[in-house]
Amino acid sequence: MVTGWELVLVSFAALALIAGTDGAGTDKTYSVIGGGGTALRDFVSDAVGNATQDANYKGLYLPFYTVGTGVGQQAFLNSTYVYSIGDFPLSLKDYKSAFRPILQIPLSYGPVAIYANVTPEFHKSSTLQLSAPVAAAIFQGNITTWDDPAIVALNPNFTKLDPPIPAGAPIKVVGRTDSNAAAYAMSQWLQQAGNSTWLGGVNKTLPLFPKAKAVSGSGSAVTDYIGKTPGAIGFVDALAGKKAKLADAALLNQAGKFIRYSKGDWTFKGINITTPPSNSDGWASFNITNLPGAATYPVATVSLIFANQDLSEREAKGAAIKAVFGYLLGPSVQGAAKSYEQFPLDPAMLASSVQAVNSIRILDSRDWFQPELYPKLGPPYNVQYKNS
């Protein structure tokens, strides 16, 4: 079986050879090149790797490069990539710079979690609890010790530990200096729920106070530091935390409940999430942070597919690209999301995403798909290959 890693690491020489087969002969092979967020590396790479084993997608070659959401977006906008996937939307400036119809299509939900290395005794018996105002004070350097009254008030077990947390035990904040979706989602929560205590605004990189540890590259750089450093605290995507075997904090949601991401209701039952049209600039300000609901986890991203709405000039390859998007929204990928600490779209959001994919204009799909395979492509993934 072809794995996601093999696809990610494919050589450019191989790409050149495969691109040369575009449109030639009856046994056609097409490369559909994408790239994007590092937090989505395993999820998307394995998904497109599995697609190559699906009989409905015979002949597709799907390299996906994990270069980060921001870099992936730029590579898509300048047409280096056919599509991109990332966990924050295009900025208003980038969206308007495209000068062509762009779609931003929800793919999955991804929690962002806070992780800390308090003491072994604490983690054996308790879960760290944090509110947005206290978290904001920690990440800004206003709260600097673990026995600060504001932390103890949220974590009464601190006073019952044996041995106790040493008086004045320092908090060691770690954060990434490069653009990342975790900072984007976390800063939204701190600003929305922080009761005006957060002064850093909404950013894809959080400003670090002078004594904070600065790292870059990926979430694993943050979790490595936390795991090795007593007193450390930081935030990353949930998959990075799980891989590092760290315990996530329970965060105070809008309903006044402390909740860990694994206990959250990711179907958003009874919550009306209003999404902008997929081809609008409204996504620049969209987020699902601090939503209502007693079981709602408050810090999350929406993973998005960035795609061109008009693929009719890409000859037969347009249908192949559309097929990839259909596969990503289909049951195989959505059903596997939780294995990667992502959560599948709720029914309303999924229906909206499928509708967006169906709005993509292509040439007749039979120019690419073998006639005997064509009937199989619609029902499994609800993708329509005739332009409306």
C-alpha positions in Angstrom: 0.0 0.0 0.0 1.2 3.5 -0.8 1.5 5.5 2.4 1.0 9.2 3.0 4.7 9.6 3.9 5.7 8.1 0.5 3.5 10.7 -1.2 4.8 13.5 0.9 8.4 12.7 0.1 7.9 12.0 -3.6 10.7 13.4 -5.8 10.1 16.2 -8.2 11.7 14.1 -10.9 8.9 11.6 -10.6 6.4 14.4 -10.8 7.9 15.5 -14.1 7.6 12.1 -15.5 4.0 11.6 -14.4 2.9 15.1 -15.6 4.0 14.1 -19.1 1.3 11.4 -19.3 -1.5 14.0 -18.9 -4.1 13.4 -21.6 -2.3 10.6 -23.4 -3.7 7.2 -24.1 -6.6 5.3 -22.5 -4.8 4.3 -19.3 -4.3 7.9 -18.0 -2.5 9.0 -15.0 -2.8 12.5 -13.5 -0.9 14.2 -10.7 -2.9 16.4 -8.5 -0.4 18.3 -6.4 -1.4 19.9 -3.1 0.2 21.1 0.1 -0.6 22.8 3.4 -0.7 22.7 7.2 1.8 20.7 9.2 -0.9 19.9 11.8 -2.8 18.1 9.1 0.2 16.2 7.8 -0.8 12.7 8.8 -4.5 13.1 8.3 -4.4 14.5 4.7 -1.3 12.5 3.6 -2.9 9.2 4.7 -6.2 10.2 3.2 -4.8 10.9 -0.3 -2.6 7.9 0.0 -5.6 5.7 0.6 -7.5 7.4 -2.3 -4.9 5.9 -4.7 -6.0 2.5 -3.6 -9.6 3.2 -4.3 -10.8 1.6 -7.6 -12.9 4.7 -8.3 -9.7 6.8 -8.4 -7.5 4.6 -10.5 -4.8 6.7 -12.3 -4.6 9.5 -9.7 -1.3 10.5 -8.3 -1.7 12.7 -5.2 1.4 14.1 -3.6 0.7 16.4 -0.6 3.5 18.6 0.7 3.4 19.7 4.4 4.8 23.1 4.2 2.5 25.0 6.6 -0.8 26.6 6.0 0.5 30.0 5.1 3.1 28.7 2.6 0.6 26.3 1.2 -1.9 29.1 0.6 0.6 31.1 -1.2 1.7 28.2 -3.4 -2.0 27.7 -4.3 -2.6 31.3 -5.0 0.4 31.4 -7.4 -0.7 28.1 -9.0 2.3 26.1 -7.8 -0.2 23.8 -6.1 -3.5 22.7 -7.7 -5.1 23.0 -4.2 -4.1 23.6 -0.6 -5.5 22.5 2.8 -4.9 24.5 5.9 -6.4 25.3 9.3 -7.0 29.0 9.0 -8.7 30.9 6.2 -7.2 33.2 3.6 -6.7 36.7 4.8 -8.9 39.3 3.1 -5.8 40.7 1.3 -4.8 37.2 0.0 -8.3 36.4 -1.1 -8.6 39.6 -3.1 -5.2 39.2 -4.6 -6.2 36.0 -6.4 -8.2 37.8 -9.1 -10.1 34.5 -9.8 -13.0 32.7 -8.1 -11.6 30.9 -5.0 -13.5 28.4 -2.8 -12.8 27.8 0.9 -14.4 24.5 1.7 -14.6 23.1 5.3 -13.0 19.6 5.7 -12.8 18.9 9.4 -12.6 20.5 12.9 -9.3 20.5 14.8 -8.9 21.2 18.5 -6.1 23.4 19.9 -5.1 22.4 23.4 -3.0 23.8 26.3 -0.4 21.4 27.8 1.7 21.8 30.9 4.3 20.0 32.9 3.3 20.9 36.5 4.5 18.1 38.7 4.2 14.3 38.3 2.1 14.1 41.4 -0.4 16.6 40.0 -0.8 14.9 36.7 -1.3 11.6 38.3 -4.4 12.8 40.2 -5.7 15.9 38.5 -6.4 17.8 35.2 -5.2 21.3 34.9 -8.1 23.8 34.6 -7.7 27.2 33.0 -10.0 30.1 32.1 -9.2 32.5 29.3 -8.3 35.4 31.6 -5.9 33.2 33.6 -4.4 31.7 30.4 -4.0 35.2 28.9 -2.1 36.3 32.0 0.2 33.3 31.9 1.0 33.7 28.2 1.6 37.4 28.6 3.9 36.9 31.6 1.6 38.5 34.1 1.3 35.3 36.1 4.7 33.8 36.5 4.5 31.1 39.3 2.4 27.9 39.6 1.2 28.9 43.1 -0.3 32.2 41.9 -3.7 32.6 43.6 -5.5 32.9 40.3 -4.3 29.4 39.3 -4.9 27.9 42.7 -8.5 29.2 42.7 -9.2 27.2 39.5 -7.3 24.1 40.7 -8.0 23.5 44.4 -6.1 20.2 44.3 -2.9 22.2 44.2 -3.2 22.6 47.9 -3.6 18.9 48.5 -0.5 17.6 46.7 2.1 15.5 48.5 4.7 16.7 48.0 3.3 20.1 47.4 4.2 22.3 44.5 7.3 24.3 45.7 6.5 27.9 46.6 7.3 30.2 43.8 7.8 27.4 41.3 8.3 29.3 38.0 6.0 28.9 35.0 8.0 28.5 31.8 6.0 29.5 28.7 7.0 28.1 25.3 5.6 29.3 22.0 6.2 29.2 18.3 7.6 32.2 16.4 6.5 31.0 13.0 2.9 31.3 11.6 0.7 28.6 12.9 -3.0 27.8 13.3 -2.8 27.0 17.0 -1.8 30.6 17.7 -4.6 31.9 15.5 -7.3 29.9 17.3 -5.8 30.4 20.8 -5.5 34.2 20.4 -9.2 34.3 19.3 -10.2 32.5 22.5 -8.1 34.7 24.7 -9.5 37.8 23.0 -13.1 36.7 22.9 -13.3 35.2 26.4 -10.4 36.9 28.2 -12.4 39.8 29.7 -10.1 42.3 28.1 -7.0 40.8 29.8 -5.5 39.7 26.5 -3.6 42.5 24.8 -2.0 40.5 22.0 -4.9 40.7 19.5 -5.7 37.9 17.0 -2.5 36.6 15.4 -1.0 33.6 13.7 2.0 34.1 15.8 1.6 35.1 19.5 3.8 37.8 20.9 6.1 36.3 23.5 7.3 38.1 26.5 11.1 38.3 26.9 11.5 35.3 29.3 9.4 32.9 27.2 11.0 30.1 25.3 10.7 30.6 21.5 10.7 27.7 19.1 9.7 27.2 15.5 9.0 24.5 12.9 6.1 22.5 14.2 4.0 21.6 17.2 6.4 18.9 18.2 9.0 21.6 19.0 6.6 22.9 21.6 5.7 19.5 23.1 9.3 18.4 23.2 10.1 21.4 25.4 7.1 20.9 27.6 7.8 17.2 28.1 11.4 17.8 29.1 11.0 21.0 31.2 9.3 21.0 34.6 7.0 23.9 35.0 6.6 24.4 31.2 3.3 25.3 29.5 2.3 26.0 25.9 -0.4 25.2 23.3 -0.4 23.2 20.1 -2.8 21.2 17.9 -4.2 18.2 19.7 -2.4 15.6 17.6 1.0 16.9 18.5 0.0 16.7 22.2 -1.3 13.2 21.8 1.9 12.0 20.1 3.9 13.5 22.9 1.7 11.7 25.5 0.9 14.9 27.3 -2.3 15.6 29.3 -4.3 18.5 27.9 -5.9 21.1 30.2 -9.6 21.5 30.7 -10.6 24.9 29.4 -13.5 27.0 30.6 -16.2 27.3 27.9 -18.8 29.9 27.4 -21.3 28.0 29.4 -19.0 28.0 32.5 -17.9 24.4 32.2 -14.3 23.1 32.3 -14.0 20.7 29.4 -11.2 18.7 27.7 -11.3 18.5 23.9 -11.8 14.7 23.9 -15.0 15.2 25.9 -16.4 17.9 23.7 -19.5 17.6 21.5 -18.1 18.1 18.0 -21.5 17.7 16.4 -22.4 21.2 17.8 -25.9 19.9 18.4 -28.4 22.8 18.8 -25.8 25.4 17.9 -26.4 27.5 14.8 -23.0 28.0 13.0 -23.5 30.5 10.2 -21.0 30.0 7.5 -20.3 32.5 4.7 -20.6 31.3 1.1 -17.6 29.3 0.0 -16.7 31.7 -2.7 -16.8 34.9 -0.5 -14.3 36.9 1.4 -16.4 36.4 4.6 -14.1 33.4 5.6 -11.4 35.9 6.6 -13.3 36.6 9.9 -14.9 33.2 10.4 -14.1 31.0 13.4 -15.7 28.5 15.7 -14.0 29.7 18.9 -15.9 30.2 22.2 -19.2 28.9 20.8 -22.1 28.3 23.2 -23.1 24.9 24.7 -22.3 23.1 27.9 -20.4 20.4 26.0 -18.6 22.7 23.6 -14.8 22.8 23.6 -13.9 26.5 23.2 -10.7 26.5 21.1 -10.8 24.9 17.6 -9.9 25.5 14.0 -11.8 24.6 10.8 -9.6 22.9 8.3 -10.3 24.2 4.8 -9.7 23.1 1.2 -8.6 26.0 -0.9 -9.7 25.4 -4.5 -10.4 27.2 -7.8 -14.1 27.3 -8.6 -13.5 27.2 -12.4 -11.5 24.2 -13.6 -12.9 24.1 -17.1 -9.6 25.3 -18.6 -7.6 22.4 -17.0 -8.8 20.0 -19.7 -9.7 16.6 -18.4 -7.7 17.0 -15.2 -10.5 19.2 -13.7 -12.7 16.2 -13.1 -9.8 14.4 -11.4 -9.3 17.3 -9.0 -13.0 17.5 -8.2 -12.9 13.8 -7.5 -10.1 14.3 -4.9 -12.3 16.8 -3.1 -15.2 14.5 -3.2 -13.1 11.7 -1.6 -11.9 14.0 1.2 -15.5 14.8 2.1 -16.6 11.2 1.7 -17.1 8.6 4.4 -13.7 7.0 4.3 -11.9 10.2 5.2 -14.5 11.8 7.4 -14.8 8.5 9.3 -11.1 8.4 9.9 -10.7 12.0 11.2 -10.8 11.1 14.9 -7.8 8.8 14.5 -5.8 12.0 13.8 -7.4 14.1 16.6 -9.5 15.8 13.9 -13.3 15.7 14.0 -15.6 15.1 11.1 -17.9 17.8 9.9 -21.4 18.0 11.3 -24.2 17.2 8.8 -25.0 20.8 8.0 -21.4 21.8 7.4 -20.7 18.7 5.4 -23.7 19.4 3.1 -22.5 22.9 2.6 -19.0 21.6 1.7 -20.4 19.1 -0.8 -22.5 21.9 -2.4 -19.3 24.0 -2.8 -17.5 21.1 -4.5 -20.4 20.6 -6.8 -20.2 24.3 -7.8 -16.7 23.7 -9.4 -17.0 23.9 -13.1 -15.2 21.2 -15.2 -15.2 19.7 -18.6 -17.0 16.4 -19.2 -15.6 14.0 -16.7 -15.6 11.2 -19.2 -12.7 12.8 -20.9 -10.7 11.4 -18.0 -12.5 8.7 -16.2 -12.8 5.4 -18.0 -16.4 4.8 -19.1 -16.8 1.7 -17.0 -15.7 3.6 -13.9 -17.8 6.7 -14.5 -21.1 5.4 -12.9 -19.3 4.6 -9.6 -18.2 8.2 -9.0 -21.4 9.9 -8.0 -23.2 8.2 -5.1 -20.4 7.2 -2.8 -19.2 10.8 -2.4 -22.2 12.8 -3.5 -20.1 14.6 -6.1 -21.8 15.7 -9.4 -19.7 15.8 -12.5 -22.1 17.7 -14.7 -21.9 21.5 -14.5 -25.1 23.2 -13.2 
